[in-house]
Amino acid sequence: MTDHSQSTAAAEPTGRIVLLTTSHRVAPGVLSWPAWQTLHAADRVLCADPGHPQLPYLREAGVEVEHTAADAHELVAACAGGRTVVVLPGGEGDQRLTDGLARLAGSGRVSMPDLELLPGSYDLPGARLLDLVQVMDRVRRECPWTSRQTHRGLAKYAIEEAYELVEAIEDGDREELREELGDVLLQVVFHARIAEEGIPAGEDGEDGEDGEDGEEALGAFSIDDVAGALVQKLIHRHPHVFGDAQAETPEDVHAHWQRTKAVEKRRESVTDGVPVGQPGLALAAKLAGRARAGGVAVELPRGEGIGYELLELAARAEAEGVDPETALRAAARVYRDAIRAAEGVGTPAR
């Protein structure tokens, strides 16, 4: 009699518990097909959070959701007879429930239903950038220092972070590279967040933009505007990828890029758009490259002093395909190590 009862109990289906997770980085209601199939086929759908973002969309789809915070024992009992119960955890999950289920399973005294973790939506590549935008927005609103920053005030940090990124690249430190890329990205997101606020009407732009360009300087824009313009630029400047143009070599790609830029910018001179605030060697090489690529026949200016000698060296390096700024930095780093060796000090950690 006892053996028969035990075999009958063992044969009884234990059911299934499905923890349906969703990503807050994906719009509510956008669920995978397996998730919708499971929701419609479930015997019960439970959610402890009445404000769960998926609930309005589940109602529209005809899925009945019970607002209850069932514990592990109640959930296992609800699966008796082979029933399927779907649980929608909150955004932070449900540690209490999962810990309770783990304890029951480990006790060996309960016939546990099958437990399945079903992702209802997945993060796409780049999804964490949405988190970055949200965090930056909150910091801008609530941090006493961040809320007072301006484009002009932050400019020096952009320069510093760019140099630190270059140093990480030169050192070949992958962890440092990842961190410095994040710091550079922060500058982009920070400036874009400031730009959302625009400039109050009647005030000159922070960068001294007034007069004819004053109206443009007053306009607000967001990180989406920045990203959208960049996407459009990349597509337009890569007709060999997104269009019918042909490019077999890097030189072909460079020619496409330069022709497209010339049409976009409508520059009067090949020197237009060259930032004169960059380091001197880089500036000299850039000007020499623009002149050479544009077919402008002009002799290098001659004069007394080291500046003209450096100009000639920079132009020669550019013509030979060498970045003089990078070459000088590499030589300077060797010189730094030689100085430290002469001092009896080891090379700095990289």
N, C-alpha and C positions, 0 to 999 in steps of 0.2 A: 504493500500500500504506500509506504514511504518512498520506495524507489520509483513507483509509478508517478507519484506527485512531483518528485524531483525531475524526472525526465520530461514531464509535461511542462513544468515551469521553464526548463532549459530550452524547450522547443518554441516557447512563446517569443515572437519577434520583439526585439528591444527598441526598435525605432531608430530615429536619427535626430541629432541636434545639429543645426547648421548656424554657424556664426557668420552673418553676412556683413562683411566690412566694405566700406566705401571710402574714397579719397575726397577730402575737402577741396582738393585742387581741381576736381572735375565737377562740372555743373550738376546740381541735384537732378535726379530723374534720368540721368544718362547712365544706364546700367548695362552690364553684359547680358547677352541672351541667356546663358545658363542661370544668371541671377533671376531674371524675370520668370523663367520656367520653374525654378525652385519656389519662388514666391507664390506663383499661381497654384502650384501643386501641393503646397504645404497644408497641413491640417490646422496649424495655428502660426500666427506671426506675432511676435512679442517685441515691444520696444518700451524701455523705461522712461525715455526722454520724450515728453509730449511736444517738444520743440525741435525734434530731429528734422533736418532739412529735407529728408527723403519722403516724409509722411504725406505732404500734399500730392506728390506725384504717384505715390502708391494708391491713394484714394481715387485719383483720377483713373488709374488702371484697374480699379475694382478689387484691390487687395485690402482685406479687412485686417487692421492692426489693433492688437490689444495693448493698452497702455498699462503695463504692469512690470514690476521689478522682481521677477521670479528668482528664487534662490536655486542652488544646484539640485537639492532634493525635489523641489516642485517641478523643475524642468525635466528631470529623469522620469518622474511619475507621469508627466504629461505625454511622454513618448511611449508609454505602455501600449501594447497591442500593435506595435509597428508603426506608430504615427510619427510624422515629421514635424518638428517645431523649428521655426526660423527665428533667430534672435538678431535684432539690429542693435549692436552696441553703440554707445555714444562716440564722439570724436576721440576721446582719450581711451576708448576701450572699456571693458568691465572687469577689472582685476578681481573684484569680489567673486564674480560668477566663475571665472576661469580657475581661480584658486580652489573654489569649492568643488568644481567638477574634477579637478586633479586629485583632491583628497579622497573623493568618493571612488575614483578609479583605482587609487592606490590602496584602498582599504581591503579590497578583495571580497567585500561582503555584499556588493551590489552588482547586479547585471547591468552593465552600462550600455546605453545606446551608442551607435556610431557617432563620432564627433567629427564634424567637417568644418574647416575654415574656407569660406567661399568669398574671394574678392569680387565685389560687385562692380568695381571700377578700378582702373589702374592709372598710376601716374604716367604721363607721357614724358619723353625727354624734355628737360627744361622746366618741368613742373615746379621744382623748388624755387625757381625765380619768382613765382607767384608769392611764395612765403616771404622772400626777400622784399618784394614791393610792399607787402602788408606790414612787415616789421618796420621798414623804413618810414612808412606813413605814420605809424604810432609813435616812433621815436621822434619824428619831426614835430608832432603835436604835443608830446608830453615831456620831452627832455629840455631842461632849461638852457643847455648849451646848444644843442642841435637846432632848436627852434629859432635861434637868433642868427644862424649862419647865412651867409650870402654867397653868390657865385664868386665875387671878387675875393672874399675872405677865405674861401676854400681853394683858390687857385694854386697856392703854394703846396697844398697837400697832394694835388694831382701830379705835380712835378715830382715831389718826393716819392710818391708811390710808383711812378713810372720808372724812376731810377732804381728803386728797390727791386722791381720786377726784372729789370735788365740784369741786376747783380745776381738774382736767383737763377736766371737763365745761364749766365756765365759760370756760376758755381756748379751747375748741373744737379742741384738739390731739388728732387721732385716734391718733397713735402713743402719746402720753402716756396717753390714755384706755385703750388696750389694756393698757399696762403696769400702770396702777393697778387696773384690773379684776382682773388677775392677782394683784396684791398683796392685794386684798380676798378673792379666792378662796382664796389661801394661808391666810389667817386661818381661814376656814371649815374647810378640810381639816386644818389644824394642830390646831384645837380638837377636831375629830371624832376625830383619831388619838389625842390624849390621852385622850379619853373612852372609847376602847376599853379602856383599862387600868382603868377604874373607880376607886373610892376604897377603900383597904383597910378591911375590916370593923373596926368599933370606932372609926373616926376620923370626926370631923365633916367635912362637905363643905368644900371650899376657900372656897366663897362663904358660909360660915357657916350652911349648911343643916343643921339637926339637928332633934331632936324629932320632930314628927309627919311631917315630910317627909324625915327622915333616910334611910329605906330607899330612897326614890326617888333621893336624891343618891348612894347607893352604887352604883347600877346602871351597868353599862357599856353603851355603844352605839357604833355605827360610822357611817361616812359613808353607808353604805347605809340605815341607819335614818333618818338626817337627810334623805336624798333621798327615801326612801319616804314619810315623813310629809309632806314638801313636795308630792309628787305627789298624795297623797290630799287634801291641803288645797286645792290648785289645782282639782282635779276637783270637789270638793264645793262650792267657792265660785264655780264657773262653771257653774251648772245650765243657763244659756242656750247653753253650748257643748257640754257633755257630757250634757245632759238635755233635758227638754221645755219648760223655762221660756223665756219670751220676753224679749228685751232689745233695744230698738231704738236706745237712746241711751246715752251714757256715764253719764247720771244713773240710768237703769234698772239698769245694771251696778253702780253704787255702792250703790244700794238693796238689790240682791241680796246684795252683799258684806256690808253692815252687818247685814242680817237674819240671814244665816248665822253671822256672827261672834257675834251676840248669843245665838243658840241654842247654839253651841259653847262659849262662855266662861261663860255663865250668870252674868253680872256683876250685882252689886248696884247699882253706880253707873256712870254713863256715863264717869266718870273712871278706872274700873278699867282697868289695862293701859296707861295713859299714863305713859311713863318720865319721872320728874321730874329725871333726870340730864341731859336734853338741854338745849341752849342755851335761855336764858330766853325770847327772842322766840318760838322754835318751840314751847316749852312753853305759853306764854300763848295762842298761836293754836290749838294743838291742843285745849286745854281749852275755848276759846270755840267751836270747831267741834263738839266733842262735845256741849256744852250746847245749841247751836242745833239740831244734827241730832236730839238726843234730846227736843227740845221742853221742856227744863227752863227755866222762867221764873225767871231769877235776874239781878239787877242786878249790874253790875260794882262791886266794892268801891271806895269812894272813900277817899282818904287823901292825906297830904302826901308830897311827894317825887317824884322822877323815875320811880321804879318804877311807880307807879300811872298816870302819864302814858304810859309805855311799854306798860303792860297795855292801856290804852284804845286806843292806836294799833294794837297787835297784833290786838285783837279786831275793830277796824274793818277792818283789812286782810284778815283771814280772811273776814269777811262779804262783802267785795268780790271774793273769789276771788284774793287776792294772798298769796303766801307772804312774811311780813314778814322772815324770816331771809334769804331769797334777795334780797329787795329791798334790805335793809340791806347785804348783802355787795356787791351791785352798786354801790351808792352809795359804799361804803367804798373799793372799788377805784378809782373815779373820783377820790375824795379822795386816795388814795395817789399816783395819777399826777400830780395837781395839786401835791402836795408835792414830788415828784421834779422836776417842771418848774420850780418855784420855786427848787430847789437847783441847777438847771442839769444835772440828771442825766436821762438818757433813761429811757423806760418800760422795765420789765424784759422780757426776751425771753419770748415765749409760743409 
